[in-house]
Amino acid sequence: MLSNYKVSIKGMVCDRCILMVRDLFRELNIPVANIHLGEVTTISALSAADIATLSKRLAALGFTLLEDKKTSLIRDIKALVEQVYSGNYDFPADFRFSDLVEDTLNKDYNTTSNAFSESEGVTLEKYIMEYRIEKAKELLVYTTETLTDIAYKLGFSSVAHLSRQFKTNTGLNPSYFKDIRKTKLVLSHDGKEAQP
Protein backbone atom coordinates (compact mmCIF):
# COMPACT_ATOMS: atom_id res chain seq x y z
CA MET A 1 0.00 0.00 0.00
CA LEU A 2 1.09 3.53 -0.71
CA SER A 3 1.30 6.18 2.00
CA ASN A 4 -0.19 9.67 1.63
CA TYR A 5 -2.45 8.72 -1.26
CA LYS A 6 -4.29 11.70 -2.76
CA VAL A 7 -7.94 11.47 -3.78
CA SER A 8 -9.36 14.32 -5.88
CA ILE A 9 -13.02 15.19 -5.45
CA LYS A 10 -14.98 17.51 -7.72
CA GLY A 11 -17.70 19.69 -6.24
CA MET A 12 -16.19 20.55 -2.86
CA VAL A 13 -16.71 24.32 -2.56
CA CYS A 14 -16.98 25.19 1.14
CA ASP A 15 -16.14 24.15 4.70
CA ARG A 16 -19.47 22.32 4.94
CA CYS A 17 -18.37 20.14 2.00
CA ILE A 18 -15.16 19.30 3.85
CA LEU A 19 -17.17 18.23 6.92
CA MET A 20 -19.49 16.05 4.80
CA VAL A 21 -16.56 14.36 3.06
CA ARG A 22 -14.69 13.89 6.36
CA ASP A 23 -17.78 12.22 7.86
CA LEU A 24 -18.12 9.95 4.84
CA PHE A 25 -14.50 8.79 5.05
CA ARG A 26 -14.96 8.10 8.78
CA GLU A 27 -18.14 6.15 8.08
CA LEU A 28 -16.30 4.05 5.48
CA ASN A 29 -13.36 3.50 7.90
CA ILE A 30 -10.86 5.07 5.50
CA PRO A 31 -8.14 6.80 7.57
CA VAL A 32 -7.51 10.38 6.44
CA ALA A 33 -4.32 12.39 6.90
CA ASN A 34 -5.67 15.67 5.54
CA ILE A 35 -8.69 17.22 3.79
CA HIS A 36 -8.77 20.38 1.66
CA LEU A 37 -11.26 21.66 -0.86
CA GLY A 38 -11.16 19.20 -3.74
CA GLU A 39 -8.60 16.85 -2.21
CA VAL A 40 -8.37 14.21 0.49
CA THR A 41 -5.08 12.64 1.53
CA THR A 42 -5.57 9.14 2.92
CA ILE A 43 -3.12 7.18 5.03
CA SER A 44 -2.95 4.34 2.47
CA ALA A 45 -4.02 3.54 -1.09
CA LEU A 46 -7.62 2.60 -1.65
CA SER A 47 -8.66 -0.80 -2.97
CA ALA A 48 -10.85 -1.08 -6.06
CA ALA A 49 -13.79 -1.91 -3.76
CA ASP A 50 -13.09 1.18 -1.63
CA ILE A 51 -12.97 3.37 -4.73
CA ALA A 52 -16.24 1.97 -6.09
CA THR A 53 -18.02 2.46 -2.76
CA LEU A 54 -16.53 5.90 -2.24
CA SER A 55 -17.48 7.01 -5.75
CA LYS A 56 -21.09 5.89 -5.26
CA ARG A 57 -21.42 7.48 -1.82
CA LEU A 58 -19.80 10.76 -2.95
CA ALA A 59 -22.20 10.93 -5.90
CA ALA A 60 -25.13 10.64 -3.47
CA LEU A 61 -23.76 13.74 -1.71
CA GLY A 62 -23.36 15.64 -4.99
CA PHE A 63 -19.60 15.13 -5.40
CA THR A 64 -17.59 13.33 -8.07
CA LEU A 65 -14.51 11.21 -7.41
CA LEU A 66 -11.76 12.10 -9.86
CA GLU A 67 -9.03 9.60 -10.54
CA ASP A 68 -5.85 10.39 -12.36
CA LYS A 69 -4.95 8.15 -15.28
CA LYS A 70 -1.98 6.59 -13.55
CA THR A 71 -4.00 5.53 -10.49
CA SER A 72 -6.67 4.07 -12.74
CA LEU A 73 -4.04 2.22 -14.78
CA ILE A 74 -2.44 0.68 -11.67
CA ARG A 75 -5.83 -0.47 -10.43
CA ASP A 76 -6.60 -2.02 -13.84
CA ILE A 77 -3.24 -3.84 -13.89
CA LYS A 78 -3.82 -5.28 -10.42
CA ALA A 79 -7.31 -6.40 -11.42
CA LEU A 80 -5.86 -8.10 -14.52
CA VAL A 81 -3.21 -9.87 -12.40
CA GLU A 82 -5.95 -11.07 -10.05
CA GLN A 83 -8.09 -12.27 -12.95
CA VAL A 84 -5.26 -14.17 -14.65
CA TYR A 85 -3.61 -15.68 -11.58
CA SER A 86 -6.70 -16.50 -9.52
CA GLY A 87 -6.42 -20.15 -10.46
CA ASN A 88 -9.30 -20.13 -12.96
CA TYR A 89 -7.66 -18.67 -16.06
CA ASP A 90 -7.34 -20.83 -19.17
CA PHE A 91 -3.75 -20.15 -20.27
CA PRO A 92 -3.18 -20.45 -24.03
CA ALA A 93 -0.01 -22.28 -25.13
CA ASP A 94 1.85 -19.10 -26.05
CA PHE A 95 0.57 -16.95 -23.15
CA ARG A 96 2.49 -13.80 -22.27
CA PHE A 97 1.14 -11.39 -19.67
CA SER A 98 2.72 -8.48 -21.55
CA ASP A 99 0.63 -9.30 -24.64
CA LEU A 100 -2.52 -9.52 -22.53
CA VAL A 101 -1.81 -6.10 -20.98
CA GLU A 102 -1.36 -4.55 -24.42
CA ASP A 103 -4.51 -6.21 -25.81
CA THR A 104 -6.70 -5.57 -22.77
CA LEU A 105 -5.56 -2.13 -21.64
CA ASN A 106 -4.47 -0.83 -25.08
CA LYS A 107 -1.21 0.39 -23.57
CA ASP A 108 2.42 -0.35 -24.37
CA TYR A 109 3.72 -2.91 -21.87
CA ASN A 110 6.99 -1.10 -21.14
CA THR A 111 5.15 2.14 -20.36
CA THR A 112 2.66 0.24 -18.21
CA SER A 113 5.38 -1.67 -16.38
CA ASN A 114 7.37 1.51 -15.71
CA ALA A 115 4.28 3.29 -14.36
CA PHE A 116 3.57 0.33 -12.09
CA SER A 117 7.14 0.27 -10.74
CA GLU A 118 7.09 4.03 -10.10
CA SER A 119 3.78 3.87 -8.28
CA GLU A 120 4.18 0.64 -6.32
CA GLY A 121 7.93 0.60 -5.66
CA VAL A 122 8.22 -2.92 -7.06
CA THR A 123 8.48 -4.21 -10.62
CA LEU A 124 5.33 -5.58 -12.20
CA GLU A 125 7.09 -8.91 -12.74
CA LYS A 126 7.98 -9.18 -9.04
CA TYR A 127 4.43 -8.18 -8.04
CA ILE A 128 3.01 -10.91 -10.31
CA MET A 129 5.38 -13.55 -8.94
CA GLU A 130 4.58 -12.60 -5.34
CA TYR A 131 0.87 -12.76 -6.16
CA ARG A 132 1.25 -16.21 -7.73
CA ILE A 133 3.27 -17.51 -4.78
CA GLU A 134 0.68 -16.21 -2.29
CA LYS A 135 -2.05 -17.91 -4.32
CA ALA A 136 -0.01 -21.15 -4.39
CA LYS A 137 0.35 -21.01 -0.59
CA GLU A 138 -3.40 -20.51 -0.26
CA LEU A 139 -4.15 -23.47 -2.53
CA LEU A 140 -1.63 -25.70 -0.72
CA VAL A 141 -3.09 -24.95 2.71
CA TYR A 142 -6.80 -24.77 1.94
CA THR A 143 -7.37 -27.25 -0.91
CA THR A 144 -6.43 -30.79 -1.83
CA GLU A 145 -4.93 -29.64 -5.16
CA THR A 146 -1.71 -31.36 -6.17
CA LEU A 147 1.42 -29.33 -6.84
CA THR A 148 1.06 -30.24 -10.52
CA ASP A 149 -2.49 -28.85 -10.61
CA ILE A 150 -1.44 -25.70 -8.79
CA ALA A 151 1.49 -25.12 -11.16
CA TYR A 152 -0.89 -25.49 -14.12
CA LYS A 153 -3.58 -23.23 -12.60
CA LEU A 154 -1.10 -20.45 -11.87
CA GLY A 155 0.65 -20.53 -15.23
CA PHE A 156 3.98 -22.05 -14.20
CA SER A 157 5.78 -24.00 -16.93
CA SER A 158 6.35 -26.97 -14.59
CA VAL A 159 6.26 -28.15 -10.99
CA ALA A 160 10.03 -27.59 -10.86
CA HIS A 161 9.55 -23.97 -11.96
CA LEU A 162 6.90 -23.41 -9.27
CA SER A 163 9.11 -25.07 -6.62
CA ARG A 164 12.15 -22.94 -7.54
CA GLN A 165 10.13 -19.72 -7.44
CA PHE A 166 8.49 -20.81 -4.21
CA LYS A 167 11.84 -21.46 -2.53
CA THR A 168 13.30 -18.20 -3.88
CA ASN A 169 10.36 -16.10 -2.69
CA THR A 170 9.53 -17.73 0.64
CA GLY A 171 12.71 -19.56 1.62
CA LEU A 172 10.52 -22.65 2.10
CA ASN A 173 9.48 -25.61 0.01
CA PRO A 174 5.85 -26.10 -1.06
CA SER A 175 5.75 -29.24 1.10
CA TYR A 176 5.96 -26.99 4.19
CA PHE A 177 2.53 -25.55 3.33
CA LYS A 178 1.10 -28.98 2.56
CA ASP A 179 2.23 -29.98 6.06
CA ILE A 180 0.33 -27.01 7.49
CA ARG A 181 -2.80 -28.36 5.79
CA LYS A 182 -2.22 -31.82 7.28
CA THR A 183 -1.72 -30.32 10.74
CA LYS A 184 -4.91 -28.28 10.43
CA LEU A 185 -6.84 -31.40 9.41
CA VAL A 186 -5.47 -33.37 12.36
CA LEU A 187 -6.30 -30.56 14.79
CA SER A 188 -9.73 -30.15 13.26
CA HIS A 189 -10.37 -33.90 13.46
CA ASP A 190 -9.09 -34.10 17.06
CA GLY A 191 -11.31 -31.18 18.04
CA LYS A 192 -14.42 -32.91 16.66
CA GLU A 193 -13.69 -36.12 18.57
CA ALA A 194 -13.11 -34.23 21.82
CA GLN A 195 -16.53 -32.59 21.67
CA PRO A 196 -19.43 -34.53 23.28
N, C-alpha and C positions, 0 to 999 in steps of 0.2 A: 504494500500500500504506500501511496505517496503521502508526504506530509504537506501541510499548508496548501491544500487543493482549492483552487478558486472556482466558484460557481457564479456565472453571470445570470442576472434575472432582469428581464425587461418589464417595465411598468412600475417600478419602485420610485415614488416621487416625493415622499415625505417621511417624517419620523414615525407616523402611524403605520406606514408600510413596513418599515424596519421592524416594528414591534410585532406585526402580523407574521412576517417571515421568520423572526426569531422564535415565536411561539410554535410555528409549524415545524421548524427543525427540532425543537425540543420534543414535540409530540411524536415525531418520527424517530427519536433517539439518535439523531445525527449530531455529534459533537461539533460545535462551532468555535472557531478561534476569534473571528471578527465579522461584523456586518456593517456595510456601508450602503448607501443608495446604489442599487444596481449590482451589488457584488457581495457574496458571502464566502468567507474563507473557512473551510472545514478542517478538522484535525487530520482526516485521512481521506483518500479517494473514495468515491461512491461506487457501489456495485451497479450493474445494469438494472437490477431490481429496484435499488434505491432511486436511481435516476428516473425510472418509469413512474414510480409512486410519487416522487417529488414533483415531477412535471404535471401529473394529473391533479395533485392537490394544489399546486401553485395556480394552475388554470382556473380552478374553482374559486380562487381568491382574486382572480383578475390579472394574474401575473403570467409571464412566459419564461420558461427556462431556456436559456441560450447556451449552446454547447459549441466550443470551438471545434474546428475540423479535426485537429490532432487528437483531442479527447475522444471524439466520436470514432475516429479511426482505430485508436487503441482498444476501445470497447468492442468494436466489430472484430478485430483480430482475436481478442480473447474469446469471444463467442464462437468464432470459427475453430479455434483450438479445442474448445470444449466440445463442439459438435463432432469434430473429426476423431478426437481421442477419448471419447466417452466409452468406447467399447462396443459401439453399435454401428460404426461406419463400415461400409463395404469398400475396401481399398482396391482400386484397379491395379493391374499388374505393374504399370509404369507410373504409379502415384508419386507426385512431388508436391509437398505443401506449398512451395513457392508458386507453382503453376496454379494451384487452387486459389491462392490469395489474389493473383493477377486476374483470374477468370471471375472470381466472386466479387472482389472489391474494386475491380477495374483500376488498380493501382500497380505501379512498378514495384516488384518485390524488394529491390534494394532500398528504394525510398521508404517503403513501408517498414522494413526491418530497421533502418536507421532511426526512423521516428519512434519505433517501439523501444529501441535501446536508450535513446535520449530520455524518453518519458519514464521508463520503468527501471533504468539503471542495470539492466541485464539484457543480454542478446535475446532475440526472439528464439533462436535455436535452443539456447539454454533453458528458456522459459518452457518451451515445448517439451524438452526432455524431462525437466522437473515435473511437469504436469503428467506426463506418461508414467513416470516412476511412481508418483503418488497414486495414480489410478491403479497401477499394478499392485501396489501394497494393499490398496483397498480390496481388490479382487482376490488377492491371496488370503487375506484375513477373513473376509465376509462371504466368500463363495467357495464352491467346490471345484472351480475351474482349474484345469491343469495348466502348467507353465506354458505348454505348447499352445493351448487355446488363448491364454492371456497374451502371449507374444503376437499371435495372429490378430487378435482383436485390437491391439494397440499399435499395429503397423510396424512391428519389428521384423527384420528380415529372417530371424531365427531365434531359437531359445538361447543359443550362445550369445547372440547380440544383446538380447534382453538381460541376460545374466551379467554380462560385462558392464553394461550401462548401469545396472542395478548396483553392482559392487562399487563402481566409480562414484555414483551419486550418493549412496547411503553408507558405504563402508561395510555393508552386510550382504549376505547371500539371500536370494529369494526364499530359500528353505527356512530361514529365520522367521519369516512372516507366516509361512505355512505352519510352523511350530506354534506360533501364537494362536492360530485358528484351532489347532488340536487342543491346546491348553484351555482355551475358552470353552470348547465343547465338553471337555472333561469336567471343568468347573460347573458348567451349566447342568450337565448330567448328574453330578454329585449333589448339586443344590436341589434338584427335583426329587432325588431319592431321600434326602434328609427331611423334606417337608412331609407332614402327616397327611 
